[in-house]
Each structure stands twice: as structure tokens, then as C-alpha cells.
Amino acid sequence: MGEGIGNEAKLMPYISSANIACGYHAGGPDTIKRTIEIAQKNNVAIGAHPSYEDRENFGRVSQFLSVLEMAELIAEQYYLFEKIAVPMGAKIHHVKLHGALYNDCAKDPTLSKIFIQTIQAIDPTITIYGLSGSCTIQQAILLGQPFYREAFADRTYQNDGSLTPRYLDHAMIQESNIASMQVLKMIQENKVISAQGEIIDLKVDTICIHGDGPNAIEFAEKIYTDLKKHNIEIKY
């Protein structure tokens, strides 16, 4: 959220936590503040959403950074976010990387270790949101940082548990009923059906919906309603 889409107020009633852009791929101080205000009104936990510094590509193109550059990139965005959140009386609940930075860390143990260590040095109690089964989660476990294993309502999966690359036509789920069925299977069975039709194991603590998706509000409302029907509580 806070990416300039402007749908935060409509989405917040259906979610329990929000990843808020820190200005490097989208948004900025004003959108951070406004999004936190909406989250506070809806009792939604807030999290920093750092990315590569790449507004032109919405943070979805990989970059090659040194260890120091990677640590500085993440720390700078966290502190920018914290500087706005703390005076508002808002507690930072989690950190979730965005776009290419999220995917790069998910696949690379060295990058994910830098990410976890950077956050751990700032606050060892902050929860890390990372792709279920990824290097990000593995490093959080190894380093003792709190974590939530994340899965996606609006993305398809490959047989190895990775997300289908966005450049493929079937990467994004387009129908709310399919997204909701995927979420229910993830929660109730800890499984997901891959784009190739295989049933794969997937442990899940938190479900993500992309706020910039064209069907984000429809998806959020449908999933919220279906989870309630199945007596599944939504909380952080």
C-alpha cells in the first residue's frame, strides 16, 4: 500500500496487516503518513515495504549491490518509515521486501542473510514477512528473527514453490473465486496447486494481495467473506 493507487481506505477493512511503500519504488512521506492513518482507524498492523531504488520500474527489476549497499538500502528505508510512524504513535509490526528485492532475497541465502541481519541490528523483535520455503525464511530461522511464511492469493506457483515469473501470461490470477479457493487450500491443507497442475506443500502464516492489482478490492472482499464463512479468523 501507499504506492499511489489510492485504494487504501477501501482495502483496509478486509485485511489485518499492510505493507507500506517507503518511497524508493513508489510513494513517499505523504503517502506513508496517510496510509498509516487509515491503518490506525481500521486496527491494521503496519509494516515497512523496502525495495530497490527504482521508481521507473516500480522496483521490479533486479540490481547488483554490494553487501554494504544492500544493508544501507534496507536500513535507509526502514528509518525513513520509522521517522514518520513513531511520532504518529504507530508500532512497526513487520518488514516485507518488495518486488525484485523480495524475489532476489528469496532465492539467495547471502542476500537474505544481509536483509535479516540489517533488520535484526535495528530491532530483533520485528517480524519478517518472506516467501514460504524461501531463503528469507531459512535465514530468519537460522538467525532467530521472528517471521511469517507468506503465500499469495493473486499469484500462481511453480512446482518448486516459487512464484511464476511476472513476464509469463499466467503469473497473475484474474478471478476472485479462483484466488479465494487457492487461499482456502493454503490455509486448510497447507498446499497449493501449481501452474503445472501439481499439488505442492506450502506452509502459510500470512496471505498477500497486491494492492496495485486491478482486482485488489474485489479479491480482498471475496477472500475476507469466504474465510469468515469457514470460521477462519483474520488477525496479525
Backbone bond lengths (Angstrom), bond angles and torsions (degrees), N, CA, C in turn:
res aa  C-N    CA-C-N  psi(-1)  N-CA   C-N-CA  omega(-1)  CA-C   N-CA-C  phi
1 M - - - 1.452 - - 1.533 110.30 -
2 G 1.350 115.58 174.88 1.449 119.50 -177.54 1.508 112.97 67.93
3 E 1.339 115.87 27.18 1.463 120.61 -177.07 1.528 112.55 -103.71
4 G 1.337 116.34 13.19 1.447 120.00 177.59 1.508 114.72 89.01
5 I 1.333 117.39 5.34 1.462 120.81 -179.93 1.530 110.31 -75.79
6 G 1.329 116.37 -37.56 1.454 121.29 175.41 1.511 115.80 86.19
7 N 1.336 117.40 15.42 1.466 120.25 -178.80 1.530 114.05 -104.65
8 E 1.333 116.39 14.52 1.468 120.30 -174.18 1.528 113.16 -58.44
9 A 1.321 116.90 -45.08 1.467 120.23 -177.16 1.520 111.93 -62.79
10 K 1.335 117.05 -31.74 1.459 120.67 179.91 1.529 112.15 -79.35
11 L 1.326 116.59 -28.54 1.464 120.62 -178.35 1.531 113.69 -84.63
12 M 1.310 116.97 -35.01 1.462 121.14 -171.50 1.529 115.25 -54.58
13 P 1.339 120.41 -37.62 1.462 119.02 -178.86 1.535 114.16 -62.52
14 Y 1.326 117.48 -15.98 1.461 120.51 -174.65 1.522 113.92 -103.03
15 I 1.327 118.23 -1.79 1.463 120.58 -173.14 1.532 111.41 -124.59
16 S 1.323 115.54 168.62 1.469 120.14 178.95 1.524 112.42 -114.04
17 S 1.324 117.65 -19.18 1.471 119.97 177.62 1.521 109.55 -148.15
18 A 1.331 115.22 149.96 1.459 121.34 -176.01 1.519 110.48 -128.03
19 N 1.332 115.92 134.29 1.461 122.35 173.47 1.523 107.56 -94.96
20 I 1.328 116.90 118.84 1.464 120.94 -170.95 1.531 110.18 -111.06
21 A 1.332 115.24 122.29 1.467 121.46 -178.50 1.521 111.06 -57.38
22 C 1.324 115.38 140.98 1.469 121.52 -174.75 1.526 113.31 -99.59
23 G 1.320 117.48 7.70 1.461 120.24 174.95 1.514 115.95 102.78
24 Y 1.325 117.89 -10.95 1.459 119.55 -175.28 1.530 112.67 -86.81
25 H 1.329 117.36 -25.85 1.476 119.80 173.61 1.514 111.19 -114.23
26 A 1.338 116.14 -21.44 1.465 121.93 179.49 1.518 107.80 -171.60
27 G 1.342 114.85 165.11 1.460 119.42 176.36 1.516 112.98 73.76
28 G 1.331 114.84 -163.01 1.454 121.87 -178.00 1.516 109.34 170.38
29 P 1.314 118.48 -172.32 1.475 121.20 -175.81 1.528 113.91 -52.85
30 D 1.319 117.91 -42.66 1.472 119.78 -178.25 1.519 111.90 -65.80
31 T 1.329 116.76 -44.30 1.466 119.22 -179.27 1.527 111.09 -70.52
32 I 1.322 117.28 -33.46 1.469 120.31 175.63 1.528 109.58 -60.63
33 K 1.319 115.79 -49.24 1.467 119.77 -178.21 1.522 111.63 -62.07
34 R 1.330 117.07 -46.45 1.464 120.37 -178.85 1.526 111.65 -63.48
35 T 1.326 116.43 -39.08 1.464 120.20 -179.22 1.514 111.14 -68.96
36 I 1.323 116.86 -39.87 1.464 119.86 176.52 1.530 110.70 -62.56
37 E 1.320 116.87 -40.74 1.466 120.75 178.21 1.527 111.41 -59.48
38 I 1.329 116.88 -43.37 1.465 120.83 178.94 1.524 110.23 -66.74
39 A 1.330 116.65 -39.94 1.467 120.47 178.25 1.525 111.02 -62.05
40 Q 1.321 116.40 -43.18 1.469 119.87 179.70 1.522 111.25 -61.04
41 K 1.317 117.91 -39.99 1.469 121.84 179.75 1.524 111.75 -65.28
42 N 1.329 116.67 -26.98 1.469 121.41 -176.81 1.526 113.45 -106.09
43 N 1.333 117.14 9.13 1.468 122.00 -179.29 1.536 111.52 55.19
44 V 1.322 115.14 44.45 1.461 122.21 179.48 1.526 108.97 -104.54
45 A 1.334 116.74 130.44 1.468 121.42 178.13 1.523 109.50 -68.18
46 I 1.330 115.92 144.21 1.463 119.79 -179.08 1.522 111.60 -110.26
47 G 1.333 114.54 148.48 1.448 120.15 177.51 1.514 111.22 -141.05
48 A 1.329 116.07 147.84 1.462 121.22 175.32 1.524 109.37 -76.02
49 H 1.336 115.61 142.52 1.471 121.75 -174.85 1.529 109.55 -125.89
50 P 1.357 117.27 71.76 1.468 121.13 -176.48 1.530 112.08 -69.42
51 S 1.339 114.88 156.29 1.460 120.88 -178.77 1.522 109.33 -148.20
52 Y 1.323 115.13 175.83 1.454 118.92 165.97 1.532 108.20 -63.84
53 E 1.332 116.22 152.68 1.461 119.83 177.54 1.530 107.80 -79.48
54 D 1.339 115.63 93.97 1.460 119.86 -170.29 1.523 109.75 -163.61
55 R 1.331 115.64 74.92 1.457 119.85 179.96 1.534 111.47 -69.61
56 E 1.325 116.25 -29.85 1.464 120.50 -177.58 1.523 111.72 -60.22
57 N 1.340 116.61 -38.74 1.463 121.87 -177.58 1.527 112.55 -108.43
58 F 1.343 116.57 15.57 1.465 121.75 178.60 1.534 111.38 56.76
59 G 1.339 115.94 29.88 1.471 120.16 176.72 1.506 114.75 69.79
60 R 1.323 117.13 20.87 1.462 119.34 -174.30 1.522 112.85 -109.84
61 V 1.339 116.83 20.38 1.460 121.75 175.11 1.531 108.34 -123.00
62 S 1.320 117.19 129.82 1.466 121.98 -177.66 1.525 111.75 -65.70
63 Q 1.321 115.43 149.95 1.456 122.62 174.80 1.525 108.96 -129.64
64 F 1.311 115.68 156.03 1.462 120.78 177.96 1.527 108.21 -105.32
65 L 1.325 115.96 112.03 1.460 121.65 -176.67 1.518 110.19 -122.26
66 S 1.328 115.60 151.72 1.465 120.11 173.77 1.523 109.02 -73.07
67 V 1.318 116.28 169.94 1.464 121.13 177.74 1.520 110.61 -57.42
68 L 1.334 115.87 -46.24 1.459 120.54 -179.30 1.524 111.18 -64.50
69 E 1.324 116.55 -42.57 1.466 120.29 -179.85 1.527 111.28 -63.66
70 M 1.321 116.21 -39.23 1.465 120.02 179.04 1.525 110.91 -64.72
71 A 1.336 116.03 -46.21 1.462 120.27 179.55 1.523 111.31 -62.08
72 E 1.318 116.50 -42.62 1.469 120.82 179.74 1.527 111.21 -66.23
73 L 1.315 116.44 -40.19 1.461 121.36 179.41 1.531 111.06 -57.11
74 I 1.312 115.91 -46.18 1.473 120.72 -177.88 1.520 111.14 -72.90
75 A 1.342 116.41 -45.19 1.465 120.25 -177.97 1.527 111.68 -63.51
76 E 1.320 117.01 -42.02 1.471 120.71 -179.67 1.528 111.14 -58.21
77 Q 1.317 115.76 -44.35 1.463 119.39 -178.25 1.524 111.83 -70.81
78 Y 1.317 116.58 -36.90 1.459 119.12 177.22 1.526 110.44 -62.82
79 Y 1.317 116.48 -46.67 1.466 119.72 -177.56 1.532 111.62 -67.85
80 L 1.335 117.35 -34.06 1.455 120.22 174.71 1.524 110.00 -61.23
81 F 1.309 115.29 -44.41 1.463 121.62 179.41 1.535 110.79 -65.55
82 E 1.314 115.66 -45.58 1.472 121.05 -178.74 1.533 111.43 -62.15
83 K 1.324 115.96 -38.61 1.475 120.80 -178.69 1.524 111.30 -60.75
84 I 1.313 117.06 -29.29 1.465 121.52 178.50 1.518 110.72 -88.07
85 A 1.325 117.00 -42.16 1.466 121.66 -173.24 1.524 113.32 -69.26
86 V 1.309 117.44 -46.04 1.469 120.95 -172.95 1.531 112.94 -61.00
87 P 1.346 119.84 -47.38 1.470 118.90 177.82 1.531 113.45 -62.09
88 M 1.328 116.52 -18.86 1.456 120.39 178.11 1.531 112.20 -86.87
89 G 1.331 115.44 -0.56 1.464 119.92 -178.41 1.511 112.68 76.29
90 A 1.318 117.34 20.22 1.461 122.00 -177.41 1.525 110.59 -97.02
91 K 1.310 116.73 133.36 1.463 121.90 177.27 1.528 109.23 -91.99
92 I 1.322 116.52 131.20 1.464 120.68 176.83 1.521 108.23 -80.18
93 H 1.307 115.37 114.44 1.459 121.70 -174.62 1.528 112.84 -85.47
94 H 1.340 116.62 -36.95 1.456 119.01 -172.96 1.522 111.56 -155.18
95 V 1.325 114.36 170.94 1.468 122.30 172.16 1.520 107.50 -130.92
96 K 1.324 115.39 130.26 1.460 120.85 175.16 1.516 108.46 -132.64
97 L 1.306 116.87 126.49 1.458 121.19 178.08 1.529 110.35 -70.62
98 H 1.331 115.24 159.11 1.465 121.46 -176.99 1.516 112.11 -113.70
99 G 1.322 115.43 144.86 1.453 122.55 165.70 1.518 115.51 55.28
100 A 1.338 115.36 -128.99 1.463 120.85 -176.03 1.526 111.54 -63.57
101 L 1.316 117.60 -33.46 1.459 120.10 178.72 1.528 110.52 -65.77
102 Y 1.325 116.32 -40.74 1.469 122.00 175.84 1.528 110.43 -59.66
103 N 1.334 116.26 -49.25 1.462 120.73 -177.30 1.522 112.28 -68.61
104 D 1.329 117.34 -38.24 1.464 120.53 179.83 1.532 110.99 -64.74
105 C 1.318 116.56 -43.12 1.463 119.89 178.58 1.526 111.29 -68.47
106 A 1.331 116.54 -34.24 1.461 120.32 179.29 1.524 111.59 -60.50
107 K 1.330 116.37 -31.55 1.467 121.43 -175.39 1.525 113.38 -96.91
108 D 1.328 117.71 -17.73 1.469 121.37 -169.63 1.528 110.83 -120.10
109 P 1.340 118.47 113.37 1.462 120.40 -178.56 1.522 113.81 -64.01
110 T 1.325 117.51 -30.48 1.470 119.92 179.34 1.523 110.75 -69.59
111 L 1.334 116.35 -46.75 1.467 120.10 178.71 1.523 111.21 -63.46
112 S 1.309 116.14 -43.41 1.464 119.03 -178.29 1.532 111.05 -67.20
113 K 1.325 117.07 -32.91 1.459 120.10 176.99 1.532 110.55 -65.58
114 I 1.336 116.64 -41.57 1.474 120.46 177.00 1.520 110.30 -60.80
115 F 1.323 116.02 -44.37 1.461 121.26 178.66 1.528 111.23 -58.52
116 I 1.314 116.54 -52.00 1.470 120.33 -177.39 1.527 110.84 -63.76
117 Q 1.313 117.00 -44.34 1.463 120.28 -178.92 1.525 111.53 -63.80
118 T 1.324 116.84 -37.09 1.470 120.53 178.37 1.523 110.81 -62.90
119 I 1.318 116.78 -47.51 1.467 120.59 179.04 1.519 110.73 -67.66
120 Q 1.308 116.61 -39.39 1.460 120.69 -178.93 1.527 111.32 -62.17
121 A 1.321 116.70 -36.92 1.461 120.93 178.33 1.520 111.69 -67.57
122 I 1.319 116.69 -28.11 1.464 121.72 178.82 1.521 110.75 -81.99
123 D 1.340 116.37 -49.19 1.461 121.16 -178.06 1.527 109.34 -158.76
124 P 1.334 117.98 106.66 1.476 120.73 -177.53 1.524 113.78 -72.35
125 T 1.333 117.72 -2.07 1.467 119.85 179.68 1.527 112.80 -99.57
126 I 1.339 117.06 -7.99 1.464 120.35 -178.56 1.529 109.99 -69.74
127 T 1.323 116.77 136.35 1.460 122.08 178.32 1.533 110.50 -82.04
128 I 1.322 115.46 136.15 1.461 121.88 176.07 1.525 108.57 -97.27
129 Y 1.332 116.70 129.49 1.459 121.33 170.69 1.526 107.47 -97.58
130 G 1.326 117.00 122.65 1.457 120.23 -179.49 1.516 111.09 -144.44
131 L 1.318 116.33 157.13 1.454 122.39 -178.66 1.523 110.51 -58.27
132 S 1.321 116.08 128.29 1.466 120.88 -179.98 1.522 110.92 -55.21
133 G 1.335 115.96 130.63 1.459 121.62 179.27 1.506 115.13 81.34
134 S 1.329 117.29 4.37 1.469 121.27 -174.34 1.524 112.74 -89.02
135 C 1.334 114.99 171.92 1.459 121.36 174.17 1.531 110.91 -62.36
136 T 1.323 117.32 -31.57 1.464 120.97 178.96 1.523 110.47 -59.35
137 I 1.315 116.36 -46.67 1.469 120.89 179.12 1.527 110.66 -68.81
138 Q 1.314 117.05 -40.45 1.468 120.58 178.93 1.523 111.19 -59.21
139 Q 1.333 116.63 -43.60 1.459 120.66 -179.86 1.530 111.62 -69.68
140 A 1.316 117.27 -36.12 1.466 120.04 176.51 1.522 110.21 -61.71
141 I 1.331 116.35 -40.55 1.467 120.63 177.92 1.524 110.21 -64.86
142 L 1.326 116.44 -47.76 1.463 120.95 -177.72 1.531 112.07 -62.57
143 L 1.329 116.92 -36.81 1.458 121.46 -175.55 1.533 112.97 -93.68
144 G 1.321 116.92 -5.56 1.456 120.53 176.16 1.514 115.26 77.86
145 Q 1.331 116.76 27.47 1.459 120.93 178.54 1.535 109.37 -94.63
146 P 1.339 118.62 135.36 1.467 119.86 177.79 1.525 110.95 -56.97
147 F 1.328 116.73 144.89 1.468 119.66 -176.74 1.518 111.28 -148.62
148 Y 1.325 114.93 155.58 1.461 123.52 168.03 1.526 107.01 -120.98
149 R 1.325 116.17 130.79 1.466 120.95 175.04 1.530 107.61 -81.10
150 E 1.322 115.21 123.31 1.462 120.90 -172.27 1.530 111.75 -104.59
151 A 1.332 114.21 142.00 1.460 121.17 171.86 1.524 107.94 -130.83
152 F 1.325 116.40 165.89 1.464 120.65 -171.49 1.526 111.63 -117.24
153 A 1.335 114.09 132.72 1.462 120.25 177.36 1.518 111.61 -76.66
154 D 1.325 116.45 -31.96 1.462 120.66 -169.64 1.526 114.68 -111.50
155 R 1.339 116.55 14.75 1.467 121.10 177.67 1.521 109.72 -122.68
156 T 1.327 116.19 151.25 1.459 120.50 173.62 1.531 109.29 -94.33
157 Y 1.327 114.50 162.65 1.458 121.82 -174.78 1.519 111.76 -118.56
158 Q 1.335 114.26 153.63 1.452 122.04 172.09 1.529 109.88 -94.22
159 N 1.329 116.40 169.04 1.463 120.49 -176.39 1.528 113.47 -61.86
160 D 1.348 116.84 -24.72 1.469 119.76 -179.73 1.531 112.64 -87.99
161 G 1.336 117.43 5.24 1.458 120.76 179.53 1.510 114.00 89.32
162 S 1.318 117.45 -1.70 1.467 120.72 177.59 1.525 109.48 -82.57
163 L 1.326 115.78 161.78 1.459 120.63 177.49 1.527 110.20 -76.99
164 T 1.305 116.85 143.44 1.461 120.69 174.47 1.527 109.04 -63.67
165 P 1.324 118.89 127.62 1.479 120.61 -179.10 1.520 111.88 -54.51
166 R 1.313 115.66 142.44 1.465 120.94 -175.60 1.531 113.43 -64.21
167 Y 1.327 117.89 -21.98 1.457 118.51 -178.39 1.536 112.11 -74.50
168 L 1.336 117.80 -8.70 1.456 120.99 176.54 1.527 109.84 -90.14
169 D 1.322 116.06 143.77 1.463 121.14 -173.24 1.519 113.46 -59.53
170 H 1.317 117.34 -33.47 1.467 120.78 -174.16 1.536 112.64 -95.97
171 A 1.322 117.58 17.86 1.466 120.60 -177.76 1.528 112.27 -67.01
172 M 1.330 115.89 -36.97 1.461 121.24 -177.18 1.529 110.59 -103.71
173 I 1.321 115.73 137.54 1.459 121.14 173.45 1.524 108.01 -81.49
174 Q 1.315 116.42 133.50 1.468 120.96 -172.76 1.530 113.59 -104.59
175 E 1.319 118.01 -16.48 1.462 121.20 -174.44 1.525 110.66 -113.58
176 S 1.342 115.89 133.44 1.461 120.94 -174.81 1.522 112.65 -65.54
177 N 1.340 117.52 -34.40 1.465 118.94 -179.54 1.522 111.76 -69.06
178 I 1.338 116.97 -34.58 1.471 120.54 176.88 1.529 109.73 -69.21
179 A 1.331 116.77 -42.03 1.464 120.56 177.51 1.523 110.75 -60.65
180 S 1.315 116.46 -43.84 1.463 120.55 -178.80 1.531 111.37 -65.69
181 M 1.321 117.44 -41.50 1.469 120.46 177.52 1.525 110.90 -62.96
182 Q 1.334 116.33 -38.45 1.464 119.78 178.02 1.521 110.50 -63.36
183 V 1.326 116.59 -43.72 1.469 121.01 179.78 1.524 110.91 -62.68
184 L 1.321 117.48 -45.03 1.465 120.81 -179.74 1.526 111.05 -61.41
185 K 1.321 116.95 -40.75 1.471 120.10 179.02 1.526 110.75 -65.84
186 M 1.322 116.05 -39.29 1.461 120.15 177.49 1.526 111.39 -60.93
187 I 1.320 116.09 -46.13 1.465 120.70 -175.13 1.528 111.54 -74.48
188 Q 1.317 116.43 -46.33 1.463 120.44 -173.66 1.522 113.54 -79.05
189 E 1.339 116.95 -30.30 1.463 119.96 -174.32 1.523 114.10 -120.38
190 N 1.348 117.30 -8.17 1.465 120.89 -173.28 1.523 111.05 55.94
191 K 1.342 115.36 41.97 1.460 120.96 179.90 1.527 109.41 -141.38
192 V 1.339 115.66 160.34 1.462 122.12 174.61 1.526 107.44 -144.98
193 I 1.327 115.84 147.22 1.458 120.36 176.49 1.529 108.05 -91.00
194 S 1.315 116.83 122.84 1.465 121.18 -177.12 1.523 110.99 -72.00
195 A 1.315 115.69 168.29 1.463 121.31 177.54 1.519 111.41 -62.14
196 Q 1.341 116.82 -21.75 1.459 121.63 178.51 1.531 112.33 -91.38
197 G 1.351 116.34 0.88 1.461 120.30 176.98 1.511 115.36 91.48
198 E 1.332 117.44 5.01 1.463 120.94 179.10 1.531 110.31 -85.95
199 I 1.326 116.79 143.53 1.465 121.43 174.59 1.522 107.80 -90.74
200 I 1.334 116.18 119.20 1.464 119.79 -176.92 1.527 110.21 -121.34
201 D 1.332 115.76 151.88 1.461 121.72 179.06 1.522 109.81 -75.08
202 L 1.337 116.41 141.86 1.461 120.43 -178.29 1.530 108.78 -156.25
203 K 1.316 116.68 104.34 1.463 120.20 177.50 1.529 109.34 -78.99
204 V 1.312 116.80 134.93 1.464 121.09 -170.94 1.529 111.70 -134.22
205 D 1.330 116.05 133.51 1.466 122.64 173.01 1.525 111.83 -114.30
206 T 1.331 117.12 -27.20 1.457 121.07 -177.44 1.528 109.20 -146.73
207 I 1.335 115.57 144.65 1.461 121.90 -178.41 1.527 108.77 -111.45
208 C 1.331 116.41 134.32 1.467 121.48 -179.87 1.524 111.51 -105.96
209 I 1.332 114.88 137.20 1.458 122.73 166.51 1.519 106.95 -119.84
210 H 1.322 117.96 130.81 1.461 120.57 178.88 1.526 110.07 -73.94
211 G 1.327 116.34 119.42 1.450 121.25 -178.37 1.519 113.58 -66.76
212 D 1.350 116.88 -19.66 1.466 120.07 -179.96 1.524 112.32 -90.89
213 G 1.330 116.86 0.89 1.456 120.02 179.00 1.522 111.58 -70.67
214 P 1.322 118.15 146.55 1.470 120.96 -177.65 1.523 113.43 -63.31
215 N 1.338 116.55 -23.52 1.463 121.01 -178.68 1.524 112.44 -111.73
216 A 1.315 117.28 22.10 1.467 121.05 -172.30 1.525 112.88 -57.00
217 I 1.325 117.35 -46.91 1.465 120.16 -177.02 1.527 110.50 -68.26
218 E 1.322 116.69 -43.29 1.464 120.92 177.29 1.528 111.00 -59.69
219 F 1.331 116.82 -45.07 1.458 121.59 178.99 1.531 110.92 -61.79
220 A 1.325 116.16 -47.36 1.463 120.58 -177.07 1.523 110.94 -61.04
221 E 1.326 116.76 -44.99 1.471 120.91 -179.39 1.528 110.94 -64.49
222 K 1.331 116.89 -44.20 1.466 121.32 -179.18 1.523 111.35 -64.00
223 I 1.321 117.00 -46.98 1.467 120.71 -179.06 1.523 110.59 -65.48
224 Y 1.325 116.77 -43.83 1.460 121.61 177.53 1.528 110.42 -56.52
225 T 1.314 116.59 -48.79 1.468 121.38 -178.46 1.521 111.53 -63.21
226 D 1.326 117.37 -44.05 1.467 120.72 -178.45 1.523 112.15 -68.72
227 L 1.327 117.26 -36.87 1.462 119.29 177.01 1.525 110.75 -64.67
228 K 1.320 116.23 -41.55 1.461 120.32 177.36 1.535 111.06 -61.37
229 K 1.333 116.81 -41.28 1.468 121.26 178.82 1.523 111.52 -60.07
230 H 1.329 116.17 -31.50 1.468 121.56 -179.54 1.537 111.96 -95.53
231 N 1.328 115.90 14.26 1.473 121.96 177.81 1.521 112.59 57.88
232 I 1.329 115.63 36.71 1.467 121.56 176.86 1.522 107.53 -100.17
233 E 1.318 116.29 119.75 1.461 121.58 -177.33 1.526 110.20 -80.97
234 I 1.325 115.80 138.39 1.467 121.74 178.00 1.517 108.23 -103.92
235 K 1.324 117.59 113.74 1.459 120.45 -178.14 1.515 109.39 -155.51
236 Y 1.359 115.17 163.65 1.456 119.23 177.34 1.521 110.42 -106.34
